[in-house]
Amino acid sequence: MSRTPYGSDITVSPALATGPAGDSVALAGPMLPSGPTAKAVDRYPTRPRLAAILIGLLGTAVIAALTDYNERFMHLPPLIGNHLPVGPIVLALIAQAAWNAMSWRRPSWRVRRSEAALILTAMLFASWIPGSGFYRYFHAQLALPQAISSAKADWRAAGTLSYMPSAALPRAESASARETVFNGALNGIRHGDQELDPREAPYLAWLPALAMWTPIVLALATAVVGLAILAHRQWTRHEQLVYPLAAVMTAFVQTDARGMPLLLRSRLFWMGFAPVVAIHAYNCVVAYFPASLPAIPLAWRMPEIDDVFPTLGHSGSWQIVNGRLYFVIIGIAYFIPSEASLSMGISAAVLVAASAQVYLATGTPPNDIDNQATLAGAYVAYAVVLCWIGRRYYADAIARGLWLRRSRLDDRSSEHGVRAAIVGTAATIALLVGGLHLDWPVAAIFVAGLLVFFAVFTRVICETGIPFLQGFDVGVAMSHMFGLPFLGPGATATLGWIGNILCADPRECLMPYAANSLKVSEDAGLGVGRMVAVGAAAIVLALGIGFVVQTYSVYNRGLYSDGYASGIAERAGDLGTRGLNELADAGLLPAAGAAHGLDKIPLLASNFGARRFYGWMAFGAAGVAIFSFLRFSWRAFPLHPVLFLVWGVWPAALSWPSFLLGWAVKEGVMRFGGGRTYQDLKPLFLGMILAELVALAALIVFGFAYHIATGLTPHYVPILPG
């Protein structure tokens, strides 16, 4: 069957999936050659045993308990930090090795492939909660605005904080309680340099706020997981997406008859693994003895280019004059479609070139809001493209999910995904309306915007394998697209804080974890129902442990110890106040506050200052539409719409050199060695990927040991992006 750029409802031929002509699905084949040793793991039933479930939940508890301490106190590289999280992957490998070591006399007791997948996916499902996920922002968005309001005269004049329902905040009724709960959160309440007694943190005061927000978070999580399940069949079977991160994780759980990972038996794997580990080990030594040894340079800076080309200096040239090599991304780029890796590799250069043209034409370069508008337009357009590609599948799945059509499939997970997405979406909207007092049109558009963002964001990760990615602010995009009068004063004041709690930084985001977990589980023969059930238990466990750990951390170190989380909380209040003042200055504040439900529609005409935002949205949408059309029409078109889906985001500026180098290496292998050589060299690049994960894990373990032995804070050595 013929290849299409996206697959649509056409199944791609297996010959195309693994040969050089089928580059767009180059990873659809096995990561390692199959053989007798690969089949040995399937001699036993695939239903996981209770021990695997308990180990997965134990690993979740460890991640939830240690992540904040590792990052905020030890200042070590994050245990999670991105969508190829070192903590869960390394813990899963350690658990697998320990289990098999204890079962050396009884082969039937060894860990099965489905059990190894369950252990890993349980931790993945909960990875969006600690670290840079949900709990990094939860306390800051609720406590910091209340604590600094006395110093914010403009907030008090506009009444910004009055729009946040008291039920959504920690309970602090007396003056002394407010001093402890809110003001104490800023710098902590510990005594001098002595660590805070865990019993002194005001956990009980935060329970009402947790009780308000937990149903909202779980409802949104249900919708997101349902959406991931719905898209899974279309993306994996009809479009045969690459899923590079899931494929890498699957390669780590493939074992031989003795329970050893198949990768370890490949000489090429060790040829890729050993040099990368050696480089990072040496640079780690240099970090502790900088005066004695020269470092092996992996990063570079060329600021003199701004002096030679001042126009570039005004157009974001920092994104191309600074760079760093990441072996994990070079390895991933080897496996993904060439058009995707090339587009990622030139994304920063195209952005700077376009910004320079705008600067020359207008005298001012595009600002952050312009880049967010471009991303918003690109995301909306790509969502439309994806829905059009899978229109028959999605229409059939939705009809079956709503019991309008009888199921003809043995696998009914897509039907359950539809129902979960619908129920979760409706519940999230209802809770935002009932609990946080948003008008239902605003709540519905906001939730729909979040789901579109999550879906396209996940798609980018599943196509490109970029482990560290960020996007745009859905609340900010809404305020420009629909206007402040439509939002009303309540949403204008509070949507920034609400958005920060639900999705401040998607570098740790549930839907990509869920999508990759579904792929890992499918490849390992683990049922979707069991995986999701254990994942849900892991989420609840992480929410409970994370609440205790993060509450203690806030009152031990203070919110200001995390400048980013506290900064966006203050900035959200500033933006909300500015919006209220704009409504008041335009004389629209009373009308915007009085309009509810469908009465808000006439206020869309009062959206002032949106022309520039819509112009940049149109630019992003047009770029995605044109590139998508060319990929459909011209098989050899060398670029991918992802170029516009990473427009102006920091992770693209970090990773473009590695994607470009990985693309060049792959093109060289395909041109001079052919498809067979390309397949044979896969273990080499898997070794490079695992090497950086192992090096990062070793650095974290060494950092803890160094702190215990010396009492000093270990040195930070960057390894992974972000």
N, C-alpha and C positions, 0 to 999 in steps of 0.2 A: 504494500500500500504506500501511497506517496506521503512524503513528509510535509507537514504544515508547521509554521513557526510556533503555534501554540497547541496544536493537536485538535482543537475543537472537539467534535464528537467522533473523530476518526482515531482509530487505534494505530499507533506507529508500529511498523514491522520490527520484529526482534533483530533482523539483520541490520536495520538502520540504527537500532538502539545501541549496538556495540561496535560497529565499524566506523571507519574514518568518515564515511559519507554522512553518518548520522551524528554529527558533532553536537547538535543541540541536545541530545540525550546521551552524551558520552558516558555518563555514570550509571545509566540504567542497567548495565550489566553488572556482574558480581565484582566486588572490590578485590577479591582474591580468587585465584583459580579454584574451581570446585574439584573435588576428588573424594576418595574413600575416607580420608580423615575428616573432611567437612561433613560427610554424612553421618559420621559416628555419633554426633551429638543428638541425632533424631531418633535414637533407639528407644527412648523413654517417652512417656506421655508429656504433652506440652503444658498441661495444667499446672500452674505453679503451686508449690507447697507453702504451708504457713510460714516456714522459716524465711522464705524469700520476701514475703509481705512484711514480716517483722524487721528484717534487715533494711528494707527500703524505708520503712518508717523511722527506724533508728538513725539511718543516714540523714533523713530529713531533719530530725531533731538536732543532730550534730551541726548541720549547716545553719539551721535557724539560731542555734545557741552561740556559735562561734563567729559568725560573719561580721557582726557589728564590732566585736572586740578586735578582730583581725584588722579591720579597715580603720576604725576610728581611734583605737588606742595604740595598736602596734604599727599602724601606717604601712602595712604590707599590701602587696597586690591583692585584689579582691578574690574571694573564693568563688564568686559568681561573676558579676561584672559585665557579662555579655551572653550571647546565646550559644556559645560553646564553653560552658562553665567548667572550670578546672576542678572545683570542689566535688560536684556530683560525679563527674567522669572518673576521677582518680579514686574516690571512695568506692565507686562501683567496681573498679578493677581490683582494688585491695580486697573487697569483700569476696569477689569471685575467686581470687587466688587463695585466700584463707579458707574458704569453704572447700575448695578442691584439695587443699593440703590436708585438711582434717578427714577427707574421704578417700585417701589414697588406697585403702584396703578394700573399699566397697565402691566399685565404679557406679553402681546404681544410685549412690548418695551424692554424686557430684552435681554441681550446679548445671541446670539445663539452660539452653539458650533462652527460652522464654522467661526463666527465672532471672537470668542476668539482665534481660531487658526490663523486667518488672522492677528490679532494684534501681536501675538507672532512671527509668521514667517516673518513678515515685518521687525521686529527688528533683527531677526536672520540673514536674508539675508544680512544685512549691517554690521554685527558684525565683519567682517574681515577688516574693513577700519580703525576705530580708535583704541586706546589702543596699543596693541602689534602687530597690523596688518600693513596694507600698509603704513599709514602715519608715523608710528614710524621710518621707514627707508628711506622714500622718500627723505626728505631734507638732511639727513646725507650723503647718498651715492652720492649726486650731489654737495653739498657745501663743505663738509669737505675735500675731496681730493684736491680741488682747493685751499683751504685756507692753508693747511699744505705743499703744494708742495715745497715752498721755503725752508723748513727744510728737505726735502727729496732729497738729492743729487743723490741717486741711481734712484729715479723716473725720475728726470730730465735727467740723463745720458741715460736712456733707452727710454725716450720719452713716458712714460706710458700714461700721460694725453692727449697726442696728438691724441690718437686713439678714444677718446670719442667725438662724433659729438657735435659741439657747439650748434646746435639746441636743443639738449637734456638737456642743462644746463640753469640755470637762465641767464637772459640777464643783463650783466654788462659791458658796453663798455668802460667807463672811469675808471681811477685809483680810483677816489673817490667812484664810484659805486661798483667796485670790493672790496674795503675796507669794504663797508657797507654790501653788499650781501654775500660775502664769508667769510672774516675775522670776520665780525660782527656776523656771525652765530655761531662761535666757542664758545664765552662766552657771547653773547648777546650784545645789544646796549643800554640797559637801563642806566639811570644815577644814579650811586650809588645803594642804597637799594630801590630806588623808582621804583615802577612797571612801565613798559614801556607803554606809551600812545598807545592804539591800532592803532591810525592813523599813527604812525611812522614806523610800520613794512613794509618792501618793498614787498607788495603783487604783485604789477604790474610787478616787475622784475621776479617773479616766474611764471607768467602766460604763457610765451612761453614754459617753461619746462613742465608745467601742460598740455598745449595743445598737446605737443608731446607724453607724457606718458599716458594720459587718454585714447586715442583710443586703445593703446596696452593693457592696463589693462582691458578695457571693452570687447575687443575681446577675451582675455584669459578667462574672466569671462563668456562670452557667451559659449565658448567651454566647460568650466568646468560644467556649469549648464546643458548644453545639455548632457554631459556624465552622470551626476547624474540622469537625467530623463531617459536616455536609460537604465541604470543599475537598475532603481527602480523596474520595474516589475519583472525582473529576481530575484532580491534579496528578494523582499517581498513575491511574490506569488509562484515562483518555488522553491526557496531555503528556504523561510520562515525564514529569518534572524531575530535575536532578536531585533535589534534597541533599546537597553535599554534606551539611552538618549531620543529618541523620545517617547518611551513608558512612561517614567517618565513625560515628558512635557504633553503628552496627558492626563495622569491621573489628572493633575492639572487643565485641562480645562473641565473635565467631571462634569456636574452640575445636580442638581435635579430640580424639577418643580419650586422651588423658586429662582433658579439661584445660589444656594450655591454649592461649590465644594463637590462632593460626599465623598471625602476623609475625610472631616471634621466631617462626621457622624460616622466614625469608631473609636471605643474605642482603638483598636490596633494602629491606626495611632497616636493617642495622646500619647500612651505608648512609641512609638519610638521617637516621636517629643520632648516631654517635657524634658527628661533627657539630650539629646544632646544639646538643647538650654541652659539648666541650666549649663552644663559644660562650654560651650563657654562664657556664660555671666559671670560666676565666673572668668574664666581666663582673661577676658577683665578687670574686676575690679582689678585683681592681677597685670596686666600690668601697671595700674596707681598707685597702692600702693604696689610695690614689697617688701618693707621692712616689711609690716604689715601682709601679707597673703601668705601662700604657694600655689603654682600653682598645678592644677591637671595635672600630667605629661601625655602627649600624644606622646612625642618623647623620644628617648634614643640614647646614644652614648656609644660604647664599644671599645675605642681605644686600650685598653690593649691586645686585640686579636692579633694586629699586632706585639706586643712584643713576644707573645707566638708562633705565626705562621708567621715568617717574609716573607715567600714566598707569603702568601696572601697579605701582605702589599705592595708587589711589583706588585700585580695582580688586583688592583682595589677593595681591600677589603672594602673601604669606602662605597660601595654600599650595603653591608650586615651588617656591624657593626654599621651603623647609620640607624635609622628608625623612622617612625611616623605613627600614625593611623589616617585615614581619614574616618569618618563615611559615607560620601557620596559614597566612593568606596566600603566599606563593604556592603552598601545597594545595590549598582549596582551589585556586585559580586553574591548576592543572586539570581539575575534574569537571569544571563547569563549561557551558557552551562558550566558544571563543568570542561570539558577539557580545556576551554578557561581560566577560573579563576585560575585553577591549574597551567597552563603554565605561566600565568602572575605572579603568586605567587612565582614560582621557577626561574623566568627568571634571576634575579640578581645572584642567587647562581650558576646557570649553567654557566653564563658568567665568574664569578670569578674562578670557577673550571677549565674551559677551558683555561682561561688566565694563571692560575697557571701552567698548563701542558705545555703551550708554553714557559713560563718563565723557567721552569726546563729543557726543551729540548734545548732552544736556548740561554738562559741567558738574554733575553729581552722580556718583555710582549708585547702583541699587542698594537699598538698605536691608536690614533683617526682615522687615515686614514684606518687602518685595519678594525676597527669597521664600518666605513662608507662603505667600500667595501663589508663587510658581509651584511649590510643592503641593499645595491644596488643589490647584487645578489639575496637576499631573495625577494626583491620587484619585480624584473623582473620575477623570477620563479613563484611567487604567481600570478602575472598578467597572465602568461601563463596558470596556473591552472584554474583561474577564467574564462578565455576565453574558455578553453576546457570544463569546466562544463556547460556553457551556450551557447555552440557553435551553437546549433540549433536556440535558441531564437535570439541570436545576428545576425546570418546570415539572418534570416527572417526579423528582424527589419531593418537591413541595406538595404536589398533589397527593403522593402517597403518605407524606407526613401529616397531611390534614384529613386523611381517610377519604379522599375524593377519588382515589384510584387504588385498585387492588395491587398488592406487591407481587412482583414476579421474580424477585431476587432472594437468594438464600441469605445474603448479607443485608440485613435491614438497618444497619447502623446509620445510613444517611437519613432514614425516616426519623430515627430517634434524634439525630442531630437537628433536623428541622424543628421538631417539637421543643427540644431544649433551647434552641435559639429564640423561638417565638416566646416561650414562657419566660426565659431569662430577660429578654428585651422588654416585654410588658411589665414584668416585676420591677425592673430597674427604673422604668419611666414612672410607674406608680409610686415607688419609694422616693424618687426625687421630687415628685409633686406633693406627696403627703408629708414627707419628713423634712424636706429642705425648702418647700414652698415655691418651687419653680412652677411657672405656668406650663400646662401640658404641651402646647406647641413647642415651647423652648426646650422642655425636657426631651420630647420626642426627637427633635432635630439634633440635639446634643448627643443623645445615645446613638442615633443613626450615624452621626459623624464619627463617633468613637469606633463603631463597628466597621465602617468603611476604612477608617485609618488602620485599625488592627488587621483587617483582611489584606489590604494592599501591602502594608508593612511586612506581614508574614510572607506574602507572595515574593517580595523582593529577597527576603532571606532564603526562602526555599529555592529560588532561581539562582542567586549569586553566591550563597554561602557566606556572605559577609557576617562575621560573628558580632561585630559591634556596629550598631546602627541607631540613628535618631531620626526624628521627623519634624512635624510642625505642631503648633498649639491649636487644638480643635476649638477651644473657647475663643481665642483671638481671631481665628478664621471666621467663626460665626458672627462675632461682633462687627466685622467688616462686611461680610456677605449680606447679612440681614439688617444690620444697623442697630444702634443702641436703643432707639425708640421701640423697635420690635421686641428686643430682649426685655425691656422694662428695667426699672431701677433695681429690683431685687436680684435679677440675674446679672445685671451690669456690675453690681457690687460684689457678688459672691461666686460667679462662675469661674473666676481665676483660681480661687482656693479649691473649689470642688474639682476642677480639672486637674489641679496639681495632686490632689489626693488619689484620683482615679488613674491618672496617666501623666505624671510629671516628666518622666524620663523613660522612654520605651526601650532603653538598652537592656532592661530586664522586664520582659513583657510576656504575659501568659500565653497568648495565641501562638507565637512561634515555638514556645516550649511544647505546647499541646500538639501542634502540627508535626514537629520532629518526633515527639513521643509516639504519635500514631504510626509514623513511618517505621520507626525502630521496632515497635510492637508487631506490625504487619510482617516485617522481614524475619522476625524471630518466632512467628507463629503464636503470638500472644493475642488473645481475644480483646477486642476494643472494650467490651463491658467490664472485664476484670481490671484492665489497665486504668480506665477512667474511675472506677470505684476506689481503687487503691490511691490514685492521684487525688481524688476528692478528700479522702482521709488524710493524706499528706498535707493538703492545703489547710484543713482545719487544724491539724497539729501545728503547722508552722505559724498560723495566725495566733494560736494560744501562746506558744513559746516566744515568738517574736514580740508579742505585746509586752510580756514581762521583761525581756532583755532590753528592748528599745526604751521602755519607760524608765528603767533603771539607768540606762546610758544617758538619756536626756538630763536627768536630775543629778547625775554624777559629773558629766562633762559640760553640759549646757548646749543649747541649740546653736550658739555661735561657734561651737567647735566644728560645725559643718557649715561652712560659709555658703555653699551652693544652695542647700535646702532652706536655710534661713533667708538667703537673698531672694529667692523666688517667692517666698511667702510675703516679704515686704513689698516686692515689686508687684505682686498681684493686688495688694491693697492700694498701691499707688495708681495702678491702671484702673481699678474700680472707681476710685475717687475721681480720677480725671474724667472717666465716662459720666459719672453723676453730674459733675460740673458742666460738661458739655451739654447734657440734657437740660440742665437748669438754664444755661446761657441761651440755648435755642428756644426756651419757653415750652419745651415738650415734656418736662418732668411730670406735671400733673396728668397729662393725657396718657403718657407711657405707663404711669402707675395705675391708672384707672382701667386700662384696657386689659381684658383677659380672654383666653381662648381664641376663638375665631375673630373676635373684635380687634385682634392685633394685626390682622392682614392689611388694613388701610395704612398702618404705620410703616409698612415697607417702603412707601413712597417718600418717607422722611429720612431715608438713609443718606446722610450727608457724608461726603468725602470718600465714596466707595469706588469712584471711577478708576483711580490708579490701581487699587487692589484687584478689581475685575480685569483690568488690562493685563496684569502679570498672571492672574489665573488663566486667562485665555492663552497666554504664551505657553504656560506649562501644559495645558490641555491640548493645544495644537501640536506641540512637540510629541507628546505621547501618541496622539491620533495619527500623525504623519508617519512616525517610525513604525507604528503597528501596521499601518496600511502597506508600507514598503516591505515589511517582513512577510506579510501575507502574499504580496504580489511578486516579490523578487527573492528567490531562494538565497542568492549570494549577498544579500544586503548585510554589511558587516557590523551594524550597530544595533543596539537594543534600547527600548524605551526607558530602561532603568537609568539611563543618562539623566533623565528629568526627574526621576523618583528619588535621587540622592542630591538634588540641586542645592548647593550651599550648606549641606550638613557637615559638621565637623568630622565624623567618621570617614566620609569620602576623602577629605583632605589628608587624613592620616594614612589611609590604605591604598591610595591610587598607585604609588610606585610599586608596591608588592603585586597588585593585580596586573599591572602592565608587564612586570618582569615574568610573572607566571604565565601570562598570555604568550609572551615571546618564546618562552621555553617550550610550551605546548605546541605552538606553531612550528617550531624547529623540529621537534620530535615527529610530528605528523608529516611534515614535508620530507624529511630525510630518512625517517625510520618506518613510517606507515602505521597502520592500525595495530598490528601485532606488537610492535615495539612500544606503542602507546600503552597498550594493556599490560605488557610485561613490567613497565616502569612504575605502575601504580603503587606498589609497596614502598618504593623509594620516597615518594612524596607523602605517603601516610606516615612514614618514619619522621619526616620533618614536622608534620603536624603534631604527632604525639610527643615529639621531643620538646616542643615549647610548652606543652601542657605539663609534662613531667618536670621540666626545669622550673616552671612556675610553682608547682606543688613542692618541689624540693626547697625552693627559696622560702616559701611560707613556713615549712617545717623547720628549716635552719633558723629563720627569724625568731620563732618561738623559743627554740633552744638557746639562741644567743641572748634573748631577753631574760630567760630563766637563769642563765649562768652569770650574766653581767649586770642585770638590772637596767640595761641601756636599751633605747629604742633602736631596732635594727634599721639598716640602710635600705632605702627603696631602690629597686632595680627594675626598670620597665622592661616587660617582655611581650605582653599582649597589648593590642591597641586599646586605648581608653583607660 
